[in-house]
Every structure is written in structure tokens, then in C-alpha cells.
Amino acid sequence: MIKTFNILLIFLVFLFSLGGCKKHKEARVNGTDPAELIVEDLVYISDKSGSFDIYRNTLHGQKESRITSATGWEWFPQYVPAKNIVVYNSMDTTGVFRTMAMSLKGDTIVNFPKLSLPEIRISDEGRWIAYVRQKNKDTSNILIAPLYRLGDSLQVTHDEGYNGRPVWSPDSKNLAFISDRTGTNEVYLFDMQTKQVRRVTKNNKREKYMSWRPDGKLLGVTMENERGINDIYVIDFKNQRTERLTDTPYSEEEIRWSDSGDKIAYHSKIDDRDDIYVLKLKSDTLAIDSIWKVTDSKAYYGEPEWICTDSCRSRLNK
């Protein structure tokens, strides 16, 4: 009887130790790098199917899937967190253009506003849109409107020359855009409350692509150097300074800051091959920790965009 009891006791201790090891292993996984548990996927365009479609992939390029397959071309994908949808441009083989929206499963959103705006940006909370209207071959202007009331548009810019590439701040209180009204591309900021525009940059470089860090304190922007190469710079609004982030022999373009704030995805052409890359920052700094290629160099890849679903955002907010 005593022998049987001892054997049972040993067996129970063994089971408990297994459970303890399992918990300890989970704790170690959770403790090593919590960011690794935050699922941030990427969407981007590629012509690997013969025409431009939109693809989804994991952070390290391990699971690519094609999410559009209409006849024609799809491009300029953007994720709208509040609605959990991807909005993109579409043009069929007859040249008919329209703005489309789909769920993350690839289903078309039928009640999305009927828009035909080639350069549109939707705010993160899904309330506002910014779009560009061409006045003539040399002049374009930016307008904003409630997403479902395009008739209530407000024209933001009134200057001759190029005004475009609008990007909403995460809180939708500011709209950054590029303008060459002074003769060269510079960054400008439109304040939604005051309805005033102010110039942000003043240099001899040519600004092109922009993306906000999720906290709205920093704005990533590409600037063309004297060699004609686009490097990534970061504008710190609070401290009123601009810091250079990259200095490479190739251009970083179409930049997008991740929702976790520690990564920037971009398109770059290296050895005549267009691919998507991810730049990871060291914790709480603007120092580069690592850079890796997401796509396989077998086709054209561009216009990366991050997807961070509700579960992803709930982890980030903890």
C-alpha cells in the first residue's frame, strides 16, 4: 500500500514538473521579445502574375498569398484600422478606374463609397479622406472630406505647382503633404483645427515619401541627396529637429512605419531588382538594429503597407 502510494506520489510530482516546465518555457518565450508575438503582416503590389495584384505576406516573407485577382491592375493598398479593411486602386483592361475596398479575407466591401480618386488617403479612424485633384499638367491641389460625404470637400491648398502625397497623422489632427510651390519639394502640414498650412522643411533636398510613427511624434520622410538617392530622415516635431536614419548606396522609397513603431517597411531597387525590405530599430532609439528583405526578387514588388488587426493593436496597447 505504501509502495503504491509512493509510486503515485512520484508520478504526480512528475506531471507537475512537466506543467511547470511548460509554463516556464512559455514565460521565457514571452519574456524574450514581446514584439515577436505581435502579428504585423504586410501587403504590397507585385506583377508576378503578369499584371499588378496585391499580395499579403508575413513579416519575414514566409507566407505570401495573392489577395486580388481581377482582370486589370490593382495598386496603392492602404489599411484602415478602424474598419479593418484594405482600400486600393483598381483599373480594368478597358481603362475604367475606381477605388475599391476589401476585407482581410479578400471579400469586396459592397457598401464602400463609390470613389474614383487615384491618390486618396483615408484617416486611421476611417472618418476622413484626403485626395488630390489635378488642375492642369503643372498644378494639383489637395482636398479633404468626410469619407461618406465627398460633396462636403474642403480644398486645403490653393497654390500653383504640385501639391500631393497626403498622409494623415495617427490622430487625424494633422495632414502632412508634399508641395513644390517654392520651386522644390518640401514637407507641409495642414492643421485640421486651425485650417492653416505651415511649412515644415526648408532645405536643398527633394522630399518625396512620408509616414508617421504611430504616436504621431515623428514623421519619416525620404529626401533625395546630391547623388539622386532617397534616404530616410525623421522629423521630430517636439524638439524641432531632423535626423538622418539611412545612408545607403540605394534609394529607400514608399516608406511605411509599423504600428509597433519599431519597424519601417520600404521599397528599394538593388541590382535592378525591386523588392520590399524591413528596417528594424533598436528599442526606444532611431538606431538601426537590422534590415532584411521580405520578397524573393523574382518580380516587381512595391508599395508596402502594414496590417495590424484588433488583436495586434490590443497587444500593443497593453
Secondary structure, 3 states (H helix, E strand, C coil): CHHHHHHHHHHHHHHHHHHHHHHHHHHHHHHHCHHHHCCCEEEEEECCCCCCEEEEECCCCCCCEECCCCCCEEEEEEEECCCCEEEEEEECCCCCEEEEEEECCCCECCCCCCECCCCEEECCCCCEEEEEEECCCCCEEEEEEECCCHHHCEECCCCCCCEEEEEECCCCCEEEEEECCCCCCEEEEEECCCCCEEECCCCCCEEEEEEECCCCCEEEEEEECCCCCEEEEEEECCCCEEEECCCCCCCCEEEEECCCCCEEEEEEEECCEEEEEEEEECCCCCCEEEEEECCCCCCCEEEEEEECCHHHHHHHCC
